[in-house]
Amino acid sequence: MQGRPDSTASPREQEAAEAERFGQARRARSAALAEDYVELIADLLEVDGEARPVDIARRLGVSHATVIKSLGRLRRENLVSGKPYRGIFLTASGEELAKRVRARHRLVVELLVAVGVPRDDAETDAEGIEHHVSDNTLAAFARFLAARD
């Protein structure tokens, strides 16, 4: 079982709590893909003025077909828009998600650096952590960093 079981909870309650934790992890893994894409698309639009599937594939290290499939999902989720042979753009929902992901990323990086992780490693590690950390944990990270200032 992950973590320590609550000694006051019944075995069924403990099982339900464990199932919820595993469910949260599965949902975070699913959301991580969309978050990585919208964050990268926002970066490409900001730096290059356009986000093309070929550029997304190259930056993510995946095939063009994988990008096209993922963009289809993002379109269905109303996070991106685009036309054939044109660039990809973020919808208002996509832009908002990209802002949230960037803020989480920055906060995780700054916490890791504050506890002694080299910045390059912190940037790499934050790519995974940022998708799996709860809002409560992020708030604790922010309080910790604010208390240091």
Beta strands, then each sheet from edge to edge (+ up, - down):
strand 1: 80-82
strand 2: 88-90
sheet 1: 1+ 2-
end
